[in-house]
Amino acid sequence: MSDQGDDEKTEEPTSKKLEDAHKKGDVPKSQEVNTWFVMLGTTLVIGLAADNTVMDFSRSFRVFLESPHDISVDQGNLLRVWQQLGTMVLTYMALPMIILLIGAAAGALVQHAPVFSAENMKPKLSKISPAAGLKRLFSVKSLMNFAKGIVKLVLVGTATFLIIWPMRDQLLIIMTMDLGALLPLVQSVAVKILMVVLAILIVLAAIDFSFERVQWNKKQRMTIKEVKDEHKQMDGDPVIKAKLRALRMERGRRRMMADVPDAAVIITNPTHYAVALKYEQGMGAPICVAKGADAIALKIREVGTAHNVPIVESPPLARALFASIDLGDAVPPEHYKAVAEVIGYVMRLKSKMGGRALAR
């Protein structure tokens, strides 16, 4: 049962999983939302600037329709004509294109934060795999897209019919209308149709975005094993952490043993504890340079003996110092007297013995 639970994606995605998905460009997005914003931009372009733009455009191009024979066809003039033509086209198309680009960008930004990723551009075998293609073709998302297409076709077609049918008599004589009367009519009909389409699409977009969001969240879910592995990566593998901790302790012991030869005295239990104290003239209080219990205490004694560091057996003082000070700490005031007696005794005895090792 536990293995089965580990293989099922039952856990909500972590913040790291969502962040990684965003970096890869895997974000919840609905094409219907993008379409709605583009249609909104189209409506604004047609409703606010279409008639003036078309009139200006027609006046600029009238020469090509009314008197094309007046245009010189020599190479230099044709080049200038094409340059003027290109400039006019860009001028008239600049505002509509900017509005449509803003609409497309807004459609993405309202759904998710900006994302820049080349992940989707990488070649993948699954994109050309027949099996993967069939799976996508009959997936829930494909069925949803098919249903959306049918619904949009029916609703938009019905709305368009209801708008145009009452105007059928007027549209029958559209070919006989003057351009000045034709453009406002076409603009009015187009805006009405687009407004209805926007009303329909905003409902479909809301439904589609909710569906895409649910599907995306479902895809981002994690198995119990994935959650555990992620925690290990973020917090560190316990095995590796234990090895690193052991390595740090070993390095610390080596540094500590390297300081033992500088000690003035090693106070022992005699074998369970060992505390090495460093003291020089001018120091306010002796400093602990090494301490340890059992095997480490034995090693401190061995190093001290090898470097002629005096070793004094004082079980109560050794236990007290071991419990009250850490490496680099000065001896606490409550132990000044006892430690001073030991160091004074050692220094006196060393002077009598000519610096030879001392053990008591």
NORNOR-V802097 format. One record per run of one state. SS is the DSSP state (a for helix, b for strand, c for the rest). FROM is the first residue (numbers start at 0). TO is the last residue. If there is no record, write none. Layout:
SS/FROM/TO, SS/FROM/TO
This chain:
c/0/0, a/1/6, c/7/9, b/10/10, c/11/13, a/14/22, c/23/29, a/30/65, c/66/66, a/67/69, c/70/73, a/74/108, c/109/117, a/118/120, c/121/123, a/124/126, c/127/128, a/129/136, c/137/138, a/139/164, c/165/166, a/167/171, c/172/172, a/173/175, c/176/177, a/178/219, c/220/220, b/221/221, c/222/222, a/223/234, c/235/236, a/237/259, c/260/263, b/264/267, c/268/271, b/272/277, c/278/285, b/286/292, c/293/293, a/294/305, c/306/309, b/310/312, c/313/313, a/314/323, c/324/328, b/329/329, c/330/331, a/332/352, c/353/357, b/358/358, c/359/359
